[in-house]
Every structure is written in C-alpha cells, then in structure tokens.
Amino acid sequence: FAATSPRDKQQKNSKGNGDFCIKNIKQADFGRREIEIAEQEMPALMALRKRAQGEKPLAGAKVVGCTHITAQTAVLMETLSALGAQCRWAACNIYSTQNEVAAALAEGGFSVFAWKGESEDDFWWCIDRCVNVEGWQPNMILDDGGDLTHWIYKKYPSMFKKIKGIVEESVTGVHRLYQLSKAGKLCVPAMNVNDSVTKQKFDNLYCCRESILDGYKRTTDVMFGGKQVVVCGYGEVGKGCCAALKAMGSIVYVTEIDPICALQACMDGFRLVKLNEVIRQVDIVITCTGNKNVVVREHLDRMKNGCIVCNMGHSNTEIDVASLRTPELTWERVRSQVDHVIWPDGKRIVLLAEGRLLNLSCSTVPTFVLSITATTQALALIELYNAPEGRYKQDVYLLPKKMDEYVASLHLPTFDAHLTELTDEQAKYLGLNKNGPFKPNYYRYADVPFNPCLLHHDFIL
C-alpha cells in the first residue's frame, strides 16, 4: 500500500500552529537533541547570537530559504531568528532532509516544508508553500542551488520589487546568477557565497575530504586500499575527494578540462586521463564538476561489473541517470540510496543516491566546516539587508575579504589558536592595517583564480 504523503496530513505543533509540512512532528524531541549536538560544533554562530542579543541586525527581515535541512541548518535558522529575522524554509535536495530536525524546527514555530524522499512534484510544492503565502512576503532569499530563485523568477517575478538581495551558496546556483546577470535579467543584488574563501577552502575542500569516505562506507562497505578510482574534476571538491582516497591507499586518476587544475593534479601525484581511457578498469567513478553529462550511457555500458558510480557535485546532472531507465536494464534497490543497475548479460553497476549529492544524501557532513559556511551566509544576509540604497547594484558580488577574515577568526578559539599581531612598523612596511584585511580581494589562497567568464553552462531560466 502507498504510504500517505505528508501533504495529505493535517499537522499541528503543540501550540496549535500548522504552518509547516514535515514527516512526523512527534520526532521533535529527538531532533532538538540533534540540534544541540550541532551547536557544540558551531562556535561562530553561537558567538553571533551572543553579540546580537542587544542589536537585531535582521529585525524586519523576512528570509525565505532553500538549503539542506539538517541540524546544522537548524542552528543557522535559529541564529537568524535570534538576529530578528522571520524564516520560511524548504529543502534544496529530496534526500538530504533530517526528518527529526524538520520536526524540531516546526515545533519551535518555524514554517518548514521538507521531508526525506520527496518526489519531484513535492519538491516544487514545498518551495511554492514557502513563497506563496498570504500576508507574508519575503525580502531576502537564501538559496543553495538556485531552485528557489528560479521558482520566484518563473512564478512570482513581481516579488523581486520587495526583495533586497539573494545569498547563494552553491557552484550551480552561482552559475545561474551569473547567467541572469549577463542576460540583464538579475533584478536584485546577489552575494556569491560559494566563491568566498571561507566556503571554497573549507566547505568544498575539507568537508568533501572527510565525507566522501563516510558516504561510500555507509552505502557499500567498500574497502578503499588498492581500488582504482577516477575523480572527474579537480576543483576544491575533487581535491578533497582525491586527498582522502589517496590517503586510504586507492589508485586515483583525475579528469579535468582546465590546464591549471590539471597541472595541480599532476603535481599532487595523480594520473591525468580522459574518462574513456580508464573507464573499463576503474572500480569507482566520482563526479565533482558542476557540469552535465560528464558520465554518459556510453561510459556506463563500458564499466566493469561491480563498478560504483556516484556524484559529489550539487546537481544530479553530472551522471546521465535518465539513460539507464530503459526496458533492457533492470533496477534493483539493494539498500536505502543504493541501486544495482543490471545489464542483459548480468553485468551490474552500483549507483549511489540515484546520481544525487552523495555526502548529504547518504551520510552526514562535518558540522564544524558547515559552521564556517553558515556564518558566512548569515553575515552576507546581514550585509545585503542593511546596505544603504545604491551600495549594491543588480549584480553578483563576492563577500569583502574583511568578512571572510572575521568568519575565520571566530573559529580559531576552538583550536586554542593564537594569532600573531603585526607591530606598527611591520604593518607600515607591508602597507596594511593592523586589523586587516591582510590579503587583496583577488588573492585566492594557493588556488586558481575564479573566472565566471569561463563558465559555459546552459541553465535556461
């Protein structure tokens, strides 16, 4: 029998409020404990709350959000609320919602519309319920992937008259914003959090370095030593994945389109190949490009029996999963988020999370790293919301370096780390203010400069 959808149920929290749609409100106590665990590892957000007890920099802000609904996001939402904002929230991924956390948020009075395992239709319905509500209109957008922004453009373009700005977290969403900007269709300022140093260097690199192995272990119990792995893309996410796999004794190949990233891969000791050259021999294929059709049916046909395929990029466009839904192939659900796709000759591949984001679909991600990103998102919202008229035009902006440094400094006490201070003489010699910023805006912390002109993605809005 088909289980009833959360959409069909009348739900109320203990105060009689029913402006939410989640799996099960009875899980709220369990979810609250999850949030309390996350708070221990999110020192900067807790510090922001303390500082904001007096001033409320987001008083009057009506934030509509579309991100992964996890304990870490809950700490961010409750921080925004403490700073004075009202929030309505949906999930940016159909598999990554922690149901018990959504319950705790709903019990706490947040309007949350999300559950793990939504259908495509549910996904857009939840986003719509966040936005299309009588007597409440958002004036800030916090997006991860650009789907919320896309939906408002498509269905409620007049809302942008009231919206002060968009804060976007993912590579994919940022691509979409730059395309809107290029086409002259971006009608509010947007903050590109993805390319802030605190997101690129920490969330993308260290988070993936720690969570790639976890996602694989939980789904397949795979042994990494001696396995041949190909990682498509050597940006921050690819670098993190490769570092973890190499440390476990895997033989790692890399594919890359950018000669600079490619040279970095070579210098880091990885073999640079084309996917076609190794597809028959590898045991694991991981996509980390943010592009589409990186692994296509032709590659899947040539993979060896038992090859494990997964995606670490934000969108499910990198592996052409649709090409596997044909009559001659058999799909077998082996475990939650693990499918065997079986060819007529008996060969099978193991597909994880149906090609969606592996770490958030199949495992969890390190809270401390997410604290860094979430703090950056909160500060970007505060910056855009409080900016005087005209400071930001209808364009895409990077966070000021000073703000990146501030986020990093809030996380140092956790390590009992002690910063060195410049003397007046040293500061003068370097031409710097003693309190920062310490690097120019273009400085990318030992990595390739970001250049939006190099993007050739075709998201159609």
N, C-alpha and C positions, 0 to 999 in steps of 0.2 A: 504494500500500500504506500501511497505517496505521503510523506510527512507534510504537515501543514506548514506553509511558509510563514515566517514572522509577519509578513504583510497582512495575513488573514486574521491575526490575533488582536484582540483588544488588550493593550498593555497599559498598566499604571504603576508608578512607583509608590513607595509607602506614604508619600504626601499627596497622592491622588493625581499627580501630573502624568499625562500620557503623550507628551510631545516628543516621542522618540520611537524607534523601531529597531529592536535587537532580538537576539535569540531567546534569552531567558533571564528575566530580572532577578530571579532567585539566586543567581550566581554572584550577586553584587558584593557580598562579604568577602568571598574568595578573591574577586577582582581587586577589592580595596587593599588586600594584603599584597597582591602583585604590585600595585602602585607604590605601596610603602617600601617594598624591596627596591624598586627603581629609584625612589627618592634618595636612597643612600648613595647611589652612584651618579647622581646628577647635581653635583655641588653648586654649579654656577646658576642653575635655575632657582635653587633654594636661596642662593645669595640675592638674586634679583628680587625674589618675593620679599625678603627682609628689607631691602632698600626701598621697595615700593609701598611699604606699609604707610608711609607718610604721603608721598605723592602717588597719584594714579595716572601714569603717562598714557594709559589706554582708556581713560574714562570717556564713555560715549562711543568707543569703537565697537562696531558690530562685525565680527570676523566670521566669515564662512570658510571652513577648512575642508580639504580633501587630501588626507595623508593615510599612511598605515595606522590603523587604530590598535595601538599596543600600549603597554604600561608606560613606556617612555613618552608617547604622545600625550597620554593622560596627564603626566607631570607637566608637560608644556601647556596643555589646555587649562589646567588648574592654576598655572602661573599666570597665563593671560587673563584669566578671570580675576585673580588677585590684583592684577595691574589695572583692573577696571573694565575689561572687555566683556561683551556678551558673545557667546560662541554657538555656532551650529556646525555639525561635523558629519562628513561621510567618509567612506573608505576609498582609497585610490587603487586597491587591489582586492580581487574577490576572495583571495585565500589568506590574507595576512592578518585579518581581524582576530584579536583575542576576545572571544565572546564574554568571558568573565569581566574583562576590563571595560568593555562596552556597557555591561550591566552596572558596574560601579559608577561609571560616568552618568548613566541615566538616573540611577538612584540619587546621585549628587545634584541632579537638576539640569544636567546638560542635554541638549537636543542632539542625540546621536542616532544616525541611521546607518547601521552596518551589522553584518554577521559573517562568519566564516563560511565560504562556499556559496556566495551569492551567484545567481545566474547573471548573464549579461544584461538582461532586462531589469533585474533587481538593482544592479549596479547603477544604471542611469536613473531608475526610480528614486533611489536613495539620494543621489545628487540633487534631483529635482525637489525632493521634500525639504532639503536644506535651504534651497534658494527661493522656491515658490511658496511663500508663506504670507498670510495676510497680516498687515500691521507690523511687519519687521522687514527692513531692507538692509542687506549688507553694505558696509562702506569700506571693507578690506577683504582681500582674498589671500588665503594661504594655500598654495597648491603644490602637489607633488606629482608631476607627470603631465599637467596641463589639461586634464579632462574637465575639471570644474570650470576653468577659464573658457574652454572650448564650448561647454554647455551653455554658459551665460551668453557668449557671443551668438550662439546659434538660436537660442530660445528667448532670451531676455536682454537684447542689446541695450535697451534704454536704461537698464540698471547701472551701466557704466557712468551715467551722469552723476550718481551719488558715490561711486567707488573712488577712494583716494589712491589706491595702489594695489599691486599684486606682488606677493612674495612667492617665488618659485624655487623649488629645491632640486629638481632632477635635470639631468642632461637633456632628456626627452622634452620636458616642459620648456626648458630654456631655448631649445631649437625652435619650438613652436612660437615662442615670444619674439625671437629674432626675425622669424619669417613674417609675423604680423607687422613688426616694426618696419621691415624692408618694404612691405606692401603698403605702408602708410595706414594700416588699419589698427594699430595699437592706440587705444584712446585714453589710457591712463599710464602713469609711470609704473615700471616694474623693477623689482630688485632680484637680480640673478644671484641667489644664494649658492647655487651649485658651484660656481667658479670662485667663490670666496675661498681664501686659503684654508680657513678652518673646516670647510666642507671637503674640498678636494683632497687635502693632505691627510685628513683624519678619517672622516666617514668613508670616503671612497677607498682609500688605501688600507688603513688599519682594520676597519670594520670587515672588509672582504677577506683580508688576510686571516682573520680569526673565525669568520663564519662559514667560509667555503667548506672547510673540512667537516664542520659540525653538520651542515646540511647534507653532505654525502653520507656521513656515518649514520645519521638517524634514518635515512631512507633506504640505504643499500648495504650497510655494514661492510663497506668495501675496504680493502687493505690498499694503502697508497704506495708502499715500498715497491719499487721496480715497475710500477704501472706506467704505460706510455700515455701521456695526456697532451692534447692540443688546446691551447687557450687562444681564442680569437680576439685580438685587440690587446694592446699593451699600454692603455691609458692607466689611470690610477687603479681602477678596479682590476684590470688584467695584471698589473704589477703586484697587487696584494695577493691575488689567487696564485700567481706563479711562485711568489716567495714562500707561501705556505706549502705548496705541493713539492717544491724543491727541497724544503727542509724535511719533508717526510720521506724523501728518497725516490720521488717519482722522476721519470724522464720527461722533461717538459719541452714541447715545441710551441712556437708562437707564430701567429699570422698577424700582419699589420699592413696598413696602406700608407702610413706616414713614415718617411725615411728617418725622421729624428727619433720617434718612438721605437722604430725597428732597430736603429743603432744602439739605443739604450738596452733593448732586449738582448742583443748580441753581447754587449759589454757586461751584462748581468749573467752571462753564461747560458743563454737559451738558444736553441736552434731556430732560426727564422725560416719558415717554409710557407708554401702555398698549401691550402687545405687539401687540394687534390693529391698532393704528393704523399701525405701521411694517412689519409682517411681510411685506407684498408687495414692499417696496422695498429691504430691507437685504441686504447681501452676506454678512454674518457674524452668527451668533447665539451668544452665550456665556451659559451659566447659572452663577450663583455664589450660590445662595440657601440650600442645605442643605435645601430643601423637596422636595416631589414633584410630578410632573405640571405643571411650570412651562411646558414646551413640549409640547403635545399634538398628536394627529394632525391636528386641525383647523388648527393653525398650520402644520404640516409640509406639508399639502395646499396651503396658500396661498403658500408660499415661492416665490421666483422660481428659475428654472433656475440651477444652479451655486452656490446658497447653501451656505455652510459652517456646520455646526452642531457645537458641542462643549460640554462641561461642565467647569467648573473646581472644582465642589464635591466633597466626599469621596465621596458615594454616586452610584450610577448610576440614581437615582430621578428626577432633575430633567427629563430628556427621556424621553418615553414611547416608548422604542425598541421595546417589545413590539408596539405598534400598527402598526409598519412591517413586521412579519413576517407579511404576508398574501399570498395567492396572486397578487393582481393587481400587486404590486410586485416588481421584480427587484433582487436584491442583487448587486453586482459588487465583488470585492476588488481594489483598484487598487494599493495598496502595503500594507506592514505597517501596521496600525491605521487604514487609510483605506478606507472603503466608499463606493461610489456606490449610492444607492437610486434606482431609476428607475421613474417613473410610466408608465402605459399610453400617455400622449400624448408620451412621450420626455423629459419634464422630469426632471432629476435633482438630488438634493441630495448634498452631500458630508458624510458623518458620520464624525467622528473618534473612535477608540478605543471604538466602539460605545456612546458616551454615558458612558464611564467617565472618571475624572480625567485631563484632557489632559496636564498637565505631567509627571506621573510615568509615564504610560503611553507618551508619545510623545517625551519629551525628558528632560533632566535638570534638576535644580534647583540653585540656587547653594549650595555647601557651607557657606559662612560663615554664612548665615542659618540653616541647619539645625544648625549648631554651637550657636547660641543656644537653639533648641528642645530639642536633645538634652541640653544641660547642665541645662536646666530640668527635663527628665524625670528625669535622674539624681538631682538634688537632691530632687525630690519623692519618689522611691523611698527615698532615704536618710532623709528626714524621716518618712515613714509607717512605715518599717521600724523605726526607732529610737525612735519616740514612746512615752512611758510609757503604760501601760494607762489608758484613760479620757480622754486628751487629745483624741482624735478620736472622735466618736460615729459612728453609722451614717448618715452624711450626706455631702453633696458639699461640698468645701472649695476655696477659692482659695488659691494659694500666698501666704504672707506677703510683703508689699511688700519687706521687707528682702532676701528671697531673690531677687526679681526684680532688685533693685539690684545684688546680688552677681554675678549672671549677667552683667549689662550691664558691670560693672566689669572682669570677666575678659576681655572682648573689646576693651576700649579700647586696650591696648598695641599691638595690631595696627596701629592708625592713628597711632601715636606721639602719642596724645591725652593732654593733661594736665588733670586735674580741678582746679578751684579748691576750696580748703578754706575753710570758714567760720571767721571769728575767733570767739573765745569770746563777744564782745559781740554779733556778728551772730546766733550760734546762740541766744543768750538772747532777743534781740529777736524772732526767729521762733518761739521756743518749741520748738526742735528739738535733738536730739542731734547733735553734730558729725559722727558717723559714720552718720547716717541712722536709720530711714527718713526720706526727705526729703518724701514726699507721703503723705497719708492713704490708707487702703485703697480708698476709693471713687473716688479720682482716676483718670480714665481717659485721660489724655494726649491731650486735644483730640479726644475722640470720645464717642459715645453710651454712656451707662451700660448695662451688661449687665443684663438683667432676665429671669431664667428664667421668670417668670410669664407673659411674653408669648409663650412658645413654645406652639404648638398642633400638635405633631407626633404622629403616631399609630403609633409603633413598638409593635408588640404583642409582649410577651415571654411 
